[in-house]
Amino acid sequence: MGNPSRFKRRIELQERTLTLGPLQQEIESYTSWGKLWCDIKTIRGREYLDANTEKQEIVTRFIVRHSKTLERF
């Protein structure tokens, strides 16, 4: 897994929920599932080509340790 000191960024896992309002419009809300320490890596070179991304996007990996919070996903 690597050096534990590399997990120095904090992320929050959220679930997106869409509901219909009184005028039949979509209302977007988020439910927090927990916060985790992570290491953030951008994909470069060969990994970027293997991902078959043809659009101009920023592809990022969030590396986290195993947590009970992740079992919900």
C-alpha positions, 0 to 999 in steps of 0.5 A: 500500500505504500507509505502511510504519510502519503495519505495527507489529503482529506476527501468526503464521500457523498451520494447524489440523490435526485428528487422531483419538486412540487413543480416537477423539477429535479432537485439535486441533493447530496448525502455525506457517507464519510471522510477518508484520508487519501493520496491523489494521483493524476493519470499520465502517459501510458495509463492515460492512453489505456483509459481510452479518453479522447475528451479533454478531461482531468483523470484523477485516482484517489487512493484510500485505505480499506475502510468500513465506509467503503463497504457501502459502495 
